Amino acid sequence: MSAFFAFLASNPYILLFLTVGLAVWIGRQTIAGYGLGMVASAIIVGCCLSVWASVYGHKLQLDNFARLLFYYLFMYGVGLRVGPSFLNSLGGDGLKFTLLAIVSCFVGLAITVFGTKFFELPPGAAGGILAGSQTMSAAIGSAEQAAASGVLNLPPGTTANDVSAMIALSYGITYIWGTVGIVLITKYLPRWWGIDARVSAKEYEKEHGVASGDGPAVTGWRATGARAYRLENAKWDGRTIGDLLRENPEYRVGNVLRNGEPIGVGSDVTLKLGDVIALGGRAEALTQKMGLIGPEVADQAALDIQLDRADVLVTNKEILAKTPAEMRAIPGVNQLQVVALERGGVPIPIGANTKLQRMDIVTVVGLKSAISSVGAMFGRVVRPSVATDLLTLSIGMILGFLIGAIQFPAFGASVGLGNAGGLLVSGIIVSSLSSRLRFFGNTPTAARNVLEDLGLVVFVAIVGINAGNSLLAQLTGILALKIFVVGFIACSIPPVLVWAIGLHIFKLNPAVLMGGVAGARSHSGPCREAAVEIQSNVPWIGFPVAYAVSGVLLTVFGYFAMVLAN
């Protein structure tokens, strides 16, 4: 083994990606449905390899430049993801979920700082406890920024590496309950309050027309479709397409053939007996009114419609003020079908009474001309691109570093957001602007995921490797127990408080509130488990805004946990 660790010590790139690969593999393993995930696994694998190597007299160490570079890319990617959601957090129910997230984050920070001081834990423990108990791995980076910035008064003999090791140690000890605890608490909160969340979800589904439960990944069911009918019902002879759709708004007209030739699909097109009409719509709508037009026909020419698919970014306030009936009367809407809705980077269920918000992304399928015209009325039409605007990426990174350089006096020293916080703000600014303008800053979801996933796991892996060298010197059973107790309380109290406020003060639907509790802790796992528990998609409605707000706050709070606990 000594030769193996000597090889790793002299080949840092192999060491890095061996750690990352092992972390991803271990992170995929689950016990009773629960697993560490690749980020927590990365810090554990990195520490274990480093400690193991030290037994044979080898010191594993990776360059800090690489560590910070990947962390900065991650922070910028987070900003790109959550940016548009902040606009939705400023009004309506979005404000309620914003306040819930703020309460959760501040209470978690307060418990962490108080517990660290009460037990007189070593420097670095506060940052690691906050990151682990709140399952916000990004807070590790901001905690390390505090240690590197010189704002901490370290005891004699304590080095920056010791602080980094304590951050990693505290994170690892508190992360497991931070993950499992929030899932269990979110899942069972309604029962503790004597509430049947399934009933609440069904009430919400009925009121807002939201479909329940996710279906299997592969199925013969198709939510939408298109069929062709020959017009034999004399009721529609001589009437227009507009008349047909006003009485049957659940349908879309994709094509009309007369004597085998298309005659257009405008609202003023007059129908005649013998016309072949291609109708589109939801599957249930296409079977509810059999015989409305006439018999179904297998007419390839009528159904051979060139359809387009695009995302529409909703920005027009005037459109949002319209009623559903007024929206359906917009020219071209009858030729489109909504297939997905995304809010704050999170898909949410679509119901008959779902209210659109500014910065929602609506995915539609239909005629290209209709998508262009209707999309322009609602906001901006965005067709996915695989290209990444690297110029905007470079400008955004530079802007983030400039923002991070701004400092102001506080806590007896000059403090600021630092590079990580500046990049987070920069990402929010860039994504907010690009979501409106759409002529710059294109960052496909896959590219953004690489920034986030690879950036974070590499950063944490390097933290673990570098921390392992001094880890054994600090670890004792009593210290580990104290850290766990603080993390247990910091994980468990905030979600219960958020639930009580949301239920009794904000009067939120319990099923929706379950998602809000998960979002306030910036963790999608509890929301997913809640949706499975109550067999409904309703929890995802309360998730996006709280998720975005808490993600930003908890990331920045890693820095303040270190400063306040010092």
URGI-V125997 format. One record per helix or strand of 3 or more residues. SS is the DSSP state (hx for helix, st for strand). FROM is the first residue (numbers start at 1). TO is the last residue. If there is no record, write none. Layout:
BEGIN
SS FROM TO
SS FROM TO
END
This chain:
BEGIN
hx 2 10
hx 12 28
hx 37 55
hx 64 88
hx 93 118
hx 125 133
hx 138 149
hx 160 192
hx 197 208
st 224 230
hx 234 236
hx 241 247
st 251 258
st 276 282
hx 283 288
hx 300 303
st 307 314
hx 317 320
hx 324 328
hx 333 335
st 336 343
st 361 367
hx 368 378
st 379 382
hx 390 404
st 407 410
st 413 416
hx 418 437
hx 445 474
hx 477 504
hx 510 520
hx 524 534
hx 538 542
hx 544 565
END
